[in-house]
Amino acid sequence: MVAKYGDIRAQIAQIIADNLEGEETLEQLKENDDLTELEINSILFIKIIIGIENQFNIEFDDEALDYSKFVSMENLIYYVQEKL
């Protein structure tokens, strides 16, 4: 079964919000928001990636573990869609 964009988006938004510890963040997150503006540092980025891997039962390729490749939630959503 192919996961729908909206379902993936909701789950990734929740993972990001959980790591930023703010429900306000969850409601404000948009697909094309610049994640660097949310003050996501390298440690938070790895926590988010691990959360996504666990949630979707996927593994990010080593070359994909570059923060600059995922500057928006939309980039993360498309990557997860490709891996599913």
N, C-alpha and C positions, 0 to 999 in steps of 0.2 A: 504494500500500500504506500502510495506516495504522499508524503506529508504536505499539507497545504501551506502556502506562504504565510497566511495569517496565523496559523497554529504555531509555526516555527517562530514567527515574529513575537508572539505573545510569550512563548517560553524563553526566548533569548532576552527579551525585555525584563522578564522576571529575574533571570539570572544576573543581569547587570544591576538591577535595582537591589537585589539581595546583597550583592557585593559592595554596593555603595551605601547600603543601609538606609535607604530612603524611599518610602512609598510615594512621596511627591515626585521623585525621579521617575518612577514607573509610569505615572500618568503623563509626564511631560516628554518622555522619550519618543522621538520620531525616527523613522528609518534612515533619513539622510543627515541626522545630527552628527556633528563632529565629536567623536568620543573623547578626543583630547580636551575638549572644553568641559567635560565632566570630571576632569582631574583624575583620569584613569592612568595610573603609572604602570610600570612594567610588572610589578608584583600583582596588582589588581587584574591586569590583562591576563596573566597566567591563571589566576583563580577563575576568571570568567571562562577562559578556554577549557579548563578542567571541568567546570560546571556544565558547559555545552557538551563536552565529550561524554560525560556521565549521563546527561539528560537524553541525548540522542543515540547513545551507544556507537559513537564514531571515534576516530582518532585523527587529529590534525596531522598532516604531513609535516616533517621537520622544517621544510622550506617555507611552510605556511605560518610558522610561529614567528612572524615578523609583524610587530605592532603597526607598522606603516601600511601593511596590506589590508588592515581592517580599521580604517579610520571612521567608518560609519557602521551602524547596526545592519544596514542593508547589505554591506559586504559580508558580514557574518552570516546573514540569512541565506544569501546565495551560495556561500561556501557549504553550509550545512545541507542545503538542497542538493548540491552536487554529490555530497558524500552519502546521502541516503539512498 
